[in-house]
Amino acid sequence: MPDHITGYAEALLAVARADGNLETVKAQLAEVATAIEGNEELRSTLSNNLLPATTRGQILDDLLANKTTDTTRALSGLIVSSGRGAEFSDIVSAFVARSAAAAGKAVATVRTAVPLSDEQQTRLAAALKVNTGREVDLQVIIDPTVVGGAITTMGDTVIDGSLRSRLAKMNETI
């Protein structure tokens, strides 16, 4: 991982801890990263360093107004205004991983077509804990391309429980 991404992740972690709102900021930054990744026009605009930094920052600030904490808005603006919009998701992922590691936890990214209920998240985290022996922070990403089920990634391990994967396996068997 490039040093500058690690540096930004450490800075985000320090600010979120100092604010006393680490879990909320972590969840909100993950949602912002998912939204940016899911919108090509927004990702392109926030990554365009030919646009003035103040313009990129203002676009993001307007989008996040009254939807996130001031800390989340400020940290998001910092990333984009400093010319790192193209690496927004990488920086946030590194921040989430560092936060979990500092708490002795693993991070699992779960992609589903629909939001998971609290009970489903609890059951999934418990199942992953049995397999890893560590507490697990779930980062749930709503991805309409996942047709039924979920795709879970922990480090280099991918658990594809999507309907598409199951149908493909069934097709191979037949």
Sequence and secondary structure as in RCSB ss.txt:
>XXXX:A:sequence
MPDHITGYAEALLAVARADGNLETVKAQLAEVATAIEGNEELRSTLSNNLLPATTRGQILDDLLANKTTDTTRAL
SGLIVSSGRGAEFSDIVSAFVARSAAAAGKAVATVRTAVPLSDEQQTRLAAALKVNTGREVDLQVIIDPTVVGGA
ITTMGDTVIDGSLRSRLAKMNETI
>XXXX:A:secstr
  HHHHHHHHHHHHHHHHHT HHHHHHHHHHHHHHHHT HHHHHHHH TTS HHHHHHHHHHHHTTTS HHHHHH
HHHHHHTT GGGHHHHHHHHHHHHHHHTT EEEEEEESS   HHHHHHHHHHHHHHHSS EEEEEEE TTS SSE
EEEETTEEEE  HHHHHHHHHHH 
